[in-house]
Amino acid sequence: MIRYDIRYHRPTTAEEASAVLLGAGAEGVVIGGGTVVVPQMVRNERRARDVVDLRGLGIDKLTVHTDHVEIGAMVTYGTVLRAERLAGSSVLLQQLAGVVTGGCQILNLGTLGGSAAYASPCLDVPGALVAVGASMCAHGPDGPREIPAGEFFLDAQKTALGPAELLTGMRIPVAPASTGYLKMQAASSGWPVVTASAVIDDSAAHVTIGAAQAVPVRVDVSAFRVDGGWDGAALTESVREAIEDPWHDSQAPAHYRKHVAGVLARRAVERAGSA
Ligand SMILES: Cc1cc2nc3c(=O)[nH]c(=O)nc-3n(C[C@H](O)[C@H](O)[C@H](O)COP(=O)(O)OP(=O)(O)OC[C@H]3O[C@@H](n4cnc5c(N)ncnc54)[C@H](O)[C@@H]3O)c2cc1C
């Protein structure tokens, strides 16, 4: 139960949502699926009087086009999992949705947009969006704009979204590629300790490590392709070196995350290679 009065807003356009947020200032909060922010408000860790529910915006659709996939910010993991015709690098998001924890509540309420906007280091979505070269669609007081995923995640729980700006969706290019997604959790129901998203095509291979630093780290591993396989030891070491400032919290210490990042990267690349 939220122990204070709130004003509930259900805008029907991004312009309206942004205007409400602008008027509310520090008292405004966006609710996507609400799986993070509602418990925070119930525990009184987050106070906000103006609650802006995005469910009236119609941004809960996943549309497959010839060369890209459009994912509304309110698309849930369940919708991604059930999507047909996902191809190339966009398949990575389906692999991710298949291993999100929290049961049917998180599958059917948790949104990709909410995870991206929350931008906590220990999430599945940020690293995967960087890996597939997503373009983040935002709408603020100055209208719509797009931000490359690689420039969207600035720090732990800090994104490029400005004041009164909301995320409306993500555009994923559909490049021919094979993908592999793996994550390590401290417990079967836990949030990710490290994630690895491998994307491999004929000319290049890269792995994006999530949850090991404040923001995702994308590593080019093309040089470790040898004779139709991989130089696993060199790839592992190179990914570890790329984690320069490892994240630490109650789930796992920094040195552990750095170690696991290398191992998961190698396995994700091997999995993509065998797909
Ligand atoms: C039991 C449990 C298991 C979980 N397991 C996982 C897991 O395996 N992997 C994982 O990554 N996460 C996990 N989570 C965390 C979380 O549920 C998901 O990351 C979820 O996708 C968050 O999305 P949401 O829509 O519920 O976010 P919300 O709670 O609605 O919002 C999160 C934050 O983002 C802001 N926000 C939301 N949408 C937008 C938007 N469109 N524009 C701007 N700001 C916005 C909100 O104001 C808030 O600050 C788990 C949570 C629980 C409770």
The ligand as an ORCA input file, in Angstrom:
! r2SCAN-3c Opt
* xyz 0 1
  C      10.904    -11.133     -8.715
  C      11.584    -10.257     -9.735
  C      12.415    -10.842    -10.685
  C      13.064    -10.033    -11.636
  N      13.887    -10.637    -12.546
  C      14.556     -9.873    -13.427
  C      15.455    -10.484    -14.368
  O      15.639    -11.707    -14.424
  N      16.119     -9.665    -15.222
  C      15.942     -8.314    -15.214
  O      16.580     -7.634    -16.018
  N      15.095     -7.715    -14.347
  C      14.404     -8.457    -13.456
  N      13.553     -7.858    -12.571
  C      13.475     -6.386    -12.553
  C      12.284     -5.775    -13.326
  O      11.104     -6.456    -13.040
  C      12.488     -5.792    -14.849
  O      13.747     -5.265    -15.186
  C      11.374     -5.034    -15.585
  O      11.566     -5.189    -16.973
  C      11.305     -3.549    -15.261
  O      10.308     -2.976    -16.101
  P       8.975     -2.288    -15.543
  O       8.180     -1.897    -16.731
  O       8.285     -3.097    -14.534
  O       9.624     -1.014    -14.833
  P       8.906      0.040    -13.866
  O       8.913     -0.470    -12.474
  O       7.603      0.470    -14.423
  O       9.924      1.263    -14.013
  C      11.294      1.161    -13.663
  C      11.916      2.570    -13.733
  O      11.918      3.050    -15.067
  C      11.064      4.204    -15.208
  N      10.316      3.988    -16.456
  C       9.562      2.901    -16.773
  N       9.163      2.968    -18.051
  C       9.664      4.128    -18.546
  C       9.599      4.763    -19.817
  N       8.959      4.199    -20.860
  N      10.214      5.960    -19.978
  C      10.891      6.535    -18.944
  N      10.998      5.981    -17.721
  C      10.391      4.788    -17.530
  C      10.215      4.261    -13.944
  O       9.885      5.585    -13.586
  C      11.155      3.622    -12.929
  O      12.084      4.564    -12.470
  C      12.868     -8.625    -11.628
  C      12.008     -8.051    -10.675
  C      11.375     -8.848     -9.738
  C      10.452     -8.182     -8.746
*
